[in-house]
Amino acid sequence: MPAPPHLHIAGRMTNIHDRLLIIDFGSQVTQLIARRLRELNVYCEIHPYQNVTDAFLAEFAPKAVILSGGPASVIDEGSPRPPSTVFDLNVPILGNLLWSTSDDGSLGW
């Protein structure tokens, strides 16, 4: 059987994982979600919404995305949003808390 693919990062070799991205908008349960996923042997990383750019998404290449809501209402003008390219990744997206109730059209629903 061939060895798994590796990625050279900061002078060390590491396995390439199928990665799940959790975009954190300030939810109080983001860490709990990540812990439960990791208990199921799902590799996931939490990143604050301010750091998730189109370039980041292209490099990270998540296999799924969780939008972990925060205190701002998704219908408020100026409330934080993920980059629109999140919805073009052709991967499963789960919105928890306020994102799951969005009906403002920004999610393409």
N, C-alpha and C positions, 0 to 999 in steps of 0.2 A: 504494500500500500504506500503511495507517495506521501511524503511529509506534508503537513499543512502549510499553507502560504504564510510567509512572515513579512513583517514590515520593519524597516530599520528606523528607529526613533531615538533621537538624542544619544547616539552611540551604543544602543543596545538593540537586540532583536526581540521582537514580540510577536505573538500570534495575531493574525487579523481575525477579528470577531465580527459576527453579524451584530450590529449595534442598534440599540433603541435610544432615541433622543427624547429626553424630557425637557421641554421648554418651560421654565419656571417664571410665572407671572406674579409670584408672591404668595402662593398657596401655603397654608399651614400643613398640608398633608403631602407635599412633594417628597420629602425624605422618606415618609412611610411608604409611598408608592414605590420608590426606588428600592427600598429594603425588601419589600414583598417580591418584587420582580427578581432581585438577586437571590432570594431564597429559592426561587424557581429556576435558578441557573440561567437567568436572562441577563446578558451584559447590557447595562444601561448607563448613561451619563446624564447628569443634570447640568443645564446651562441656563443662565438668566437670559430673558428675552432680549435684553439690550445687546448681548454678545452674538446673537444668532443672525448672521448676515447671509446673503446669497453665497458668498465665497466660502463661509464656514459650512453651509449645508452641502455644497459641492464636494468639499474635502471630507467631511464627516460621513456622508453617504449613508444616512440611517435606513434601516429596514422597516422602521415604524416610528411614529412620533406621538408623544403625549403632550397635549397643551394643558398645563397645570395652572388653573385659574388663580386669580388674585382678588384683591379688594376692589379694584376698579370695575365698574359695570361695562360690559362689552358694548352697550348701546350709547355710552357717554362719548361725546366728541373728544378726541385726543386720548382716548384710553389706549393702553399698549396693545399692539398687534404683532403677530409673527410676520415675517416677510411673506409676501404672496407666493413666493416660490415653494414654500412648504406644501402648498396645495397642488403643486405641479410635480411633486416627487413620485407620484404613482405608488405610494406606500400607504398602509393603514394609518389613520389618524384617530386618536381618541381624545376628546375634549372632556376634562373633568371640571367640576364646579361651574363657574360662570360660562366657560367656553361651550359647555354642553347645551346651554340654553340660548345660544346666539341665533338670532333669526334676522340679522341685519344685512344679510347677503354677502358679507365679507368672506364667508366660508364656502361660498359657491353652492349652497343648498337652496 
